[in-house]
Each structure stands twice: as C-alpha cells, then as structure tokens.
Amino acid sequence: MPENQKQPREYDVVLGGQILPPADGIVLGGIEGVKSRLRSLDIEVKNAALKEALNYGQAGLDLVIHTWQSESGKLKWAAYSLLCHREEARVKQSLQEYNPWLNITCLHSLQQNKGITSVAINPNGRTFVSAGSPINIWDLYSGQLQTISIKDFNVQSLVISPDGTTLISRGGTYAGGRKIEVWNLYTGYHKKTLKESTDSVFSLVISPDGKTVACGSEYSEINVWDLQTEKIIRTISGHSHYLVQALAISIDGRTLVSGSNDKNIKVWNFETGKLIHTFKQHSNGVESVAISPDGQTIVSGSKDKTIKVWNLQTKQLQFTLEGHSDWVYCVDISPDESTIISCGRDKTIRIWNLQTGECLRILKEHTDAVYCVAISPDGKTLVSGSRDKTIKIWGIKS
C-alpha cells in the first residue's frame, strides 16, 4: 500500500482537531511549518520552533544558523544556545564569523600626559573624548587629535548627551570633585557649572532624553539634576554611608542602577526614585555597572576581582565571571547583547560571552591598570584608557 503523503511525521504539527486534512490540503509541518511558527509574535512559540528545526537535518540546522546571524534579542540567543555545543565545523565557523571580538586587534595607540580615567564615545560614532589635562577630542577611526580641546582638569568621569552636542565632566579646575561642568562639545564653550554642595561627585550618567544627569556622591546619595533649570529635582538615598561610584541607566530612561562601596547594587525607578531591588552578593565595593539594551541584564565589576551577571526580571544571579587577578574597574555591554568587555587593575581587558560566561579573549597591550573601556554604538570599535597614559582603539582589521 503506497505511503500517504499527507500523513504527518513524528515532528510535524497539524492545525485542527481529529479531522483529517482535506484531500487537496497540506500538513503544516516539516521545515515550512517551523518557518511559519518563527513568524509568530509569541517568543515561546518561536523558541519551540527553533528546537524542532534541528529534527529536520541540514535544512533545520541552516535555519537555526540563519536565525543566529540575522535576528536579535532573545530569539538570537535561543538560536545560539542550540548551536554553541554542536561540533559541526560549519557551525563553529559561523559562530566565530559572527563574533567579531574574537578577531579584535589594537588599531591605534594614543598618548596623553597623564593616566586616562574616563573615555566617552559620541553617539554619532565618529569621535570620542578622554579625561586628561585638558579633555581631548579624538577621531574614533583615525585616532587623530581634534583641534578643539576643553580646558577642564582633575576630571574623573565624562558623559556625552544623546544628541552628541553636550559634554558633562565630573571634577573641576579649582573646586576638586564637587563641580559638574557642562560644555558645548563642538566648540569647547563652557555652558554651566552644577555645584554639589558638600560631597564629592564620584559617578555620572545622563538620561536618554538628555534633560537630566544623575551623579553619585561620597556619602551614599544620588542627586538628579535638571540641566535646563540647573536645579536638583530628586535625591535618591538607600546605600550605606559609602561612596556611590557606579551608575547606569536603561535605554528607556526608566531604570537607574547604582553600585557602591557598600558592596551592593541597587535598582531604582529613575522617574520616582523608588527602590526596586538590591543585589548583595559581591564581597567588596562595586566599581562599575552596566545595563543591557533590553533592560533585562545587569553586569557589575567589583574590587572582589569578579564580574557578576544579574537577571533583572527574575532577580537572580546568572553568572560570576572569574579571571581578573585584581580589582575590576569598568564593565560594558555590546549593543547586540552578546558580549561583556571588562578591564582592571591587573592591566588586562577581557572579553566575555554574555550568554555563557565564557572568557573569549584577554588583551594585554596596556602596561598599567586599565581604568576604562567604551564600546562604539555600532559595536565594532572599543576604546580603552589606562594609567600607563595611553588610549587604545581596538577593532577588526580589514
């Protein structure tokens, strides 16, 4: 008796109840059925479809690889989780090709007259600024020093407004760390000074709309300034009496993350100042925090020599990354949420897989502590600053 071509196979999905498909109908199954379910709006349906794809041989594997290469967010990493333990040469090659950090190299090494404590890349992706005497502006691709310099000294932190026109620096020429200076980034013109009344400023972050800036102080508070009125509109308190030296804000501007020398990471509603959650598993002060573009993952670097990855939705610790032999000064997350970049007092920059916690590369070109790293908006270039008085621009050499 000939095989009925309309009978579903073991992994096919049939829509409907017990009624057999019509004589001229088709079964929604096979690789076409998987593709159809990948177009669903339900992420759980998509994830289930990806898993089933691997039951359809080469065509299914090709589909999972294509999803890894072309999608973003949770679906991309669902595909990655299915591929990362496979042994096929083409799978390994595809994973390597689509993680450019595996092939990163130092493109330019720039010299300053003092250690570089902070770098900030312009959202336009063409220039970056570095803390120094004065603040310097550099071309991100050529490493050429721009003609405009900003004569602020004693600077420890820098942030650039989302529209790329305004630079905000922590520290100042005469009043130590209590001043927050606001500059026109294109002209070097000094626009205003925000004066913290009593405490030194240890960290800065600017809101995605560019209207407010938050600063962490020496005695546990976070002040939120309105840049237009030059007034403090909110003071956020909750850390113990230790300096707040790490701040990050989500892309939607709703969530503020702070790290302190009290060993804790706190998550706040940025609009109200209400505490959402406290993470407590570091054993020493928190030097740096970063929040992923989707707002669901927090990464923290600490004096305890570890990096921790937290899930904000479940409030759980996902990974503890160990490898640095000294304090971790700075962490950053790539725009595609695939990679963590860290640096520290052990003179190294380390590249980690955000989804697995695996250390992919160790960069050792700096000769002293590496204070800061920043990833470009397109995720293809890295800038690092060190106590060895050099700035290094890293990228994929064509």
C-alpha positions as CSV (number, residue, x, y, z in Angstrom):
1,M,0.0,0.0,0.0
2,P,1.5,3.3,-1.0
3,E,2.5,5.8,1.7
4,N,0.0,8.6,2.4
5,Q,2.0,11.8,1.7
6,K,-0.5,13.8,3.7
7,Q,0.1,11.9,7.0
8,P,2.2,14.0,9.4
9,R,5.5,12.8,10.5
10,E,6.6,12.5,14.1
11,Y,7.7,16.1,14.4
12,D,5.1,17.7,12.2
13,V,2.4,20.0,13.6
14,V,-1.2,19.7,12.4
15,L,-3.6,22.5,12.9
16,G,-7.1,21.4,14.0
17,G,-8.7,18.6,15.9
18,Q,-9.2,15.0,14.9
19,I,-10.5,15.8,11.4
20,L,-8.2,14.5,8.7
21,P,-6.8,17.1,6.3
22,P,-8.9,17.6,3.1
23,A,-7.8,15.6,0.0
24,D,-6.2,18.7,-1.6
25,G,-4.9,20.1,1.7
26,I,-1.4,20.1,3.1
27,V,0.0,19.5,6.6
28,L,1.5,22.5,8.3
29,G,4.7,20.6,9.2
30,G,8.3,20.0,8.2
31,I,10.7,22.8,7.8
32,E,8.0,25.0,6.3
33,G,5.9,24.6,9.5
34,V,8.9,25.6,11.6
35,K,9.4,28.7,9.4
36,S,5.7,29.6,9.8
37,R,5.9,29.4,13.6
38,L,9.1,31.5,13.6
39,R,6.9,34.3,12.2
40,S,4.7,34.1,15.3
41,L,4.6,37.1,17.7
42,D,4.9,34.7,20.7
43,I,8.5,34.3,21.7
44,E,7.8,30.9,23.3
45,V,6.3,29.6,20.0
46,K,9.4,30.8,18.2
47,N,11.8,29.1,20.7
48,A,9.9,25.8,20.4
49,A,10.0,26.1,16.6
50,L,13.8,26.6,16.7
51,K,14.3,23.5,18.8
52,E,12.2,21.4,16.4
53,A,14.1,22.7,13.4
54,L,17.1,20.6,14.4
55,N,14.9,17.5,13.7
56,Y,15.0,18.3,10.0
57,G,18.6,17.7,9.2
58,Q,20.7,20.1,7.2
59,A,17.8,22.3,6.3
60,G,16.9,22.7,10.0
61,L,20.4,23.4,11.0
62,D,20.7,26.1,8.3
63,L,17.6,27.7,9.6
64,V,19.0,27.9,13.1
65,I,22.3,29.3,11.9
66,H,20.4,31.9,9.8
67,T,18.3,32.9,12.9
68,W,21.5,33.4,14.9
69,Q,23.0,35.5,12.2
70,S,20.0,37.7,11.3
71,E,17.8,38.0,14.4
72,S,18.4,40.0,17.6
73,G,17.4,39.8,21.3
74,K,16.0,36.6,22.9
75,L,15.5,34.7,19.6
76,K,19.1,35.3,18.5
77,W,20.3,33.8,21.8
78,A,17.8,30.9,21.7
79,A,19.5,30.0,18.4
80,Y,22.9,30.5,19.9
81,S,22.1,28.2,22.8
82,L,21.2,25.4,20.3
83,L,24.4,25.9,18.3
84,C,27.1,26.6,20.8
85,H,27.6,22.9,21.8
86,R,27.4,21.4,18.4
87,E,30.6,20.0,16.8
88,E,30.0,20.6,13.1
89,A,32.8,22.7,11.5
90,R,30.3,25.0,9.7
91,V,28.5,25.8,13.0
92,K,31.8,26.7,14.7
93,Q,32.8,28.8,11.8
94,S,29.5,30.6,11.7
95,L,29.7,31.4,15.4
96,Q,33.2,32.7,15.1
97,E,32.4,34.8,12.0
98,Y,29.5,36.5,13.8
99,N,31.5,37.3,17.0
100,P,34.0,39.9,15.8
101,W,35.5,40.3,19.2
102,L,37.4,37.0,18.6
103,N,39.4,38.8,16.0
104,I,39.9,42.2,17.7
105,T,43.2,43.9,17.4
106,C,44.7,47.3,18.5
107,L,44.4,49.7,15.6
108,H,45.8,52.9,17.3
109,S,47.7,53.7,20.5
110,L,47.4,57.3,21.6
111,Q,49.4,59.2,24.1
112,Q,48.3,61.6,26.8
113,N,50.3,63.4,29.5
114,K,48.5,61.7,32.4
115,G,46.6,58.5,33.2
116,I,43.2,58.2,31.5
117,T,40.4,57.7,34.0
118,S,37.5,58.0,31.6
119,V,36.5,57.8,27.9
120,A,33.2,58.5,26.3
121,I,32.2,57.8,22.7
122,N,30.0,60.2,20.9
123,P,26.6,58.7,19.9
124,N,27.4,59.8,16.4
125,G,30.1,57.1,16.3
126,R,32.7,59.4,14.8
127,T,34.6,60.9,17.8
128,F,35.3,60.2,21.4
129,V,36.6,62.2,24.4
130,S,39.1,61.3,27.1
131,A,39.7,62.7,30.5
132,G,43.0,64.5,30.9
133,S,44.7,67.9,31.0
134,P,42.8,69.2,29.0
135,I,39.9,67.0,27.9
136,N,40.8,65.8,24.4
137,I,38.6,65.0,21.5
138,W,39.7,62.3,19.1
139,D,38.6,60.9,15.8
140,L,37.4,57.3,16.5
141,Y,38.6,55.8,13.2
142,S,41.9,57.6,12.6
143,G,43.0,58.3,16.2
144,Q,43.7,61.9,15.1
145,L,43.5,64.6,17.9
146,Q,40.9,67.2,17.1
147,T,41.7,70.9,17.2
148,I,39.1,71.6,19.9
149,S,40.1,70.9,23.5
150,I,38.2,71.5,26.7
151,K,40.3,73.0,29.4
152,D,38.9,71.2,32.4
153,F,41.4,69.5,34.8
154,N,41.2,66.9,37.6
155,V,38.5,65.1,35.6
156,Q,37.4,61.6,36.6
157,S,34.2,61.0,34.6
158,L,32.8,62.0,31.3
159,V,29.3,61.6,29.6
160,I,28.0,62.8,26.3
161,S,24.4,63.8,25.6
162,P,22.4,61.5,23.3
163,D,22.4,64.2,20.6
164,G,26.2,64.4,20.7
165,T,26.3,68.2,21.4
166,T,27.0,68.4,25.1
167,L,29.8,67.0,27.3
168,I,29.4,66.7,31.0
169,S,32.5,66.3,33.2
170,R,32.9,65.4,36.8
171,G,35.6,67.4,38.7
172,G,37.0,70.8,38.1
173,T,40.0,73.2,38.0
174,Y,39.6,74.7,41.4
175,A,37.0,73.0,43.5
176,G,38.2,69.4,43.3
177,G,35.5,66.9,42.7
178,R,32.4,68.9,43.8
179,K,31.8,70.5,40.4
180,I,29.9,69.2,37.4
181,E,30.8,71.1,34.3
182,V,28.7,71.3,31.1
183,W,30.3,72.1,27.8
184,N,29.4,72.5,24.1
185,L,31.2,69.6,22.6
186,Y,31.6,71.2,19.2
187,T,33.1,74.5,20.3
188,G,34.6,73.8,23.7
189,Y,32.4,76.6,25.1
190,H,31.7,76.3,28.8
191,K,27.9,76.4,29.3
192,K,27.3,76.0,33.0
193,T,28.5,74.6,36.4
194,L,26.4,72.4,38.7
195,K,27.8,72.7,42.2
196,E,27.3,69.9,44.6
197,S,27.0,71.5,48.0
198,T,29.0,69.2,50.3
199,D,30.1,65.9,48.8
200,S,32.5,64.9,46.1
201,V,30.9,63.5,42.9
202,F,32.1,60.0,42.0
203,S,29.9,58.9,39.1
204,L,27.8,60.4,36.3
205,V,25.1,59.2,33.9
206,I,22.9,61.2,31.6
207,S,19.2,60.3,30.8
208,P,18.3,59.1,27.3
209,D,16.3,62.3,26.6
210,G,19.4,64.4,27.6
211,K,17.4,66.5,30.1
212,T,18.7,65.2,33.4
213,V,22.0,64.0,34.8
214,A,22.4,61.8,37.9
215,C,25.6,61.9,40.0
216,G,26.7,59.6,42.8
217,S,28.3,61.2,45.8
218,E,30.7,60.3,48.6
219,Y,28.1,59.8,51.2
220,S,25.6,57.4,49.6
221,E,23.3,59.8,47.8
222,I,22.4,60.2,44.1
223,N,21.4,63.6,43.0
224,V,19.4,64.1,39.8
225,W,19.9,67.5,38.2
226,D,17.7,69.2,35.6
227,L,20.1,70.5,33.0
228,Q,17.8,73.3,31.9
229,T,16.9,74.8,35.3
230,E,20.3,73.8,36.9
231,K,18.4,72.5,40.0
232,I,18.4,69.2,41.8
233,I,15.0,67.7,41.2
234,R,15.4,64.5,43.1
235,T,17.8,63.0,45.7
236,I,17.9,59.2,45.8
237,S,19.0,57.6,49.1
238,G,19.5,54.0,50.1
239,H,23.1,52.9,50.0
240,S,25.0,52.7,53.3
241,H,27.4,55.6,54.1
242,Y,29.8,54.7,51.4
243,L,30.5,56.4,48.1
244,V,28.3,55.7,45.1
245,Q,30.9,55.2,42.4
246,A,28.9,53.4,39.6
247,L,25.8,54.4,37.7
248,A,24.0,53.2,34.6
249,I,20.6,54.0,33.1
250,S,18.3,51.9,30.8
251,I,17.7,53.0,27.2
252,D,14.1,53.8,28.0
253,G,15.1,56.0,30.9
254,R,13.0,54.2,33.5
255,T,15.6,52.2,35.4
256,L,18.7,53.5,37.2
257,V,21.3,51.1,38.5
258,S,23.9,52.1,41.1
259,G,26.9,50.4,42.7
260,S,28.6,51.4,45.9
261,N,31.5,50.7,48.1
262,D,28.9,49.2,50.5
263,K,29.2,46.1,48.2
264,N,25.6,46.4,47.0
265,I,23.9,47.1,43.6
266,K,20.6,48.9,43.8
267,V,18.0,49.2,41.1
268,W,15.7,52.2,41.1
269,N,12.8,53.7,39.3
270,F,14.5,56.7,37.8
271,E,11.4,58.7,37.5
272,T,10.3,58.3,41.1
273,G,13.5,57.4,42.9
274,K,11.7,54.3,44.4
275,L,13.9,51.3,45.1
276,I,13.1,48.3,43.0
277,H,15.7,45.7,44.2
278,T,19.1,45.3,45.9
279,F,21.7,42.7,44.7
280,K,24.1,41.8,47.5
281,Q,26.5,39.0,46.5
282,H,29.7,41.0,45.9
283,S,32.3,40.7,48.8
284,N,33.9,44.1,48.2
285,G,33.0,47.5,46.7
286,V,31.3,47.8,43.3
287,E,33.4,49.8,40.8
288,S,31.2,49.7,37.7
289,V,27.7,48.7,36.5
290,A,26.2,48.3,33.0
291,I,22.6,47.5,31.9
292,S,21.9,45.7,28.7
293,P,20.0,47.4,25.8
294,D,16.8,45.3,26.5
295,G,17.0,46.4,30.2
296,Q,16.9,42.8,31.5
297,T,20.5,42.2,32.3
298,I,22.8,44.0,34.8
299,V,26.6,43.5,34.8
300,S,28.8,44.6,37.7
301,G,32.5,44.8,38.3
302,S,34.0,44.8,41.7
303,K,37.1,45.2,43.9
304,D,36.5,41.5,44.8
305,K,38.0,40.7,41.3
306,T,34.8,39.3,39.9
307,I,32.1,40.3,37.4
308,K,28.6,39.3,38.1
309,V,25.7,39.0,35.7
310,W,22.2,39.5,37.1
311,N,18.8,38.9,35.6
312,L,16.6,41.9,36.5
313,Q,13.4,40.2,35.7
314,T,14.0,37.1,37.9
315,K,16.2,39.0,40.4
316,Q,18.7,36.1,40.1
317,L,22.5,35.9,39.7
318,Q,23.2,34.3,36.4
319,F,27.0,34.1,36.3
320,T,30.0,35.0,38.3
321,L,32.9,35.6,35.9
322,E,36.3,35.0,37.4
323,G,39.6,35.7,35.7
324,H,40.8,39.1,36.7
325,S,43.6,39.0,39.3
326,D,42.8,42.4,40.8
327,W,40.1,45.0,41.0
328,V,37.6,45.2,38.1
329,Y,37.4,48.9,37.3
330,C,34.9,49.0,34.4
331,V,32.4,46.8,32.5
332,D,30.4,47.5,29.3
333,I,27.9,45.5,27.3
334,S,27.9,45.4,23.5
335,P,24.9,46.8,21.6
336,D,23.9,43.3,20.4
337,E,23.9,42.0,24.0
338,S,26.3,39.2,23.0
339,T,29.5,40.4,24.8
340,I,30.8,41.9,28.0
341,I,34.0,43.9,28.0
342,S,35.9,44.4,31.3
343,C,39.1,46.0,32.4
344,G,41.0,46.2,35.7
345,R,44.0,46.9,37.8
346,D,45.7,43.7,36.5
347,K,46.4,45.6,33.3
348,T,44.1,43.5,31.1
349,I,41.0,43.9,29.1
350,R,38.8,40.8,29.0
351,I,36.1,39.8,26.5
352,W,33.3,37.6,27.8
353,N,30.3,35.8,26.2
354,L,27.3,37.4,27.9
355,Q,25.1,34.3,27.4
356,T,27.5,31.6,28.6
357,G,30.0,33.5,30.8
358,E,32.9,32.2,28.8
359,C,36.1,34.3,28.5
360,L,36.8,34.7,24.8
361,R,39.9,36.9,24.7
362,I,42.4,38.6,27.0
363,L,44.0,41.8,25.7
364,K,47.4,42.6,27.4
365,E,48.8,45.5,25.4
366,H,48.4,48.1,28.3
367,T,51.4,48.2,30.7
368,D,49.5,49.5,33.8
369,A,46.0,49.4,35.3
370,V,43.2,49.8,32.7
371,Y,40.7,52.3,34.1
372,C,38.0,52.5,31.5
373,V,36.5,50.9,28.3
374,A,33.7,52.0,26.0
375,I,32.1,50.3,23.0
376,S,31.0,52.2,20.0
377,P,27.3,52.5,19.1
378,D,27.7,50.1,16.1
379,G,29.5,47.5,18.4
380,K,32.6,47.3,16.1
381,T,35.1,49.5,18.0
382,L,36.4,49.5,21.5
383,V,38.3,52.3,23.3
384,S,40.3,51.8,26.5
385,G,42.2,54.2,28.8
386,S,45.0,53.3,31.2
387,R,47.2,54.6,34.0
388,D,50.0,54.0,31.5
389,K,48.9,57.3,29.9
390,T,47.7,55.6,26.7
391,I,44.4,55.3,24.9
392,K,44.0,52.3,22.7
393,I,41.4,52.0,19.8
394,W,40.5,48.4,19.1
395,G,38.6,47.0,16.1
396,I,38.5,44.4,13.4
397,K,41.4,45.0,11.0
398,S,40.1,44.8,7.4
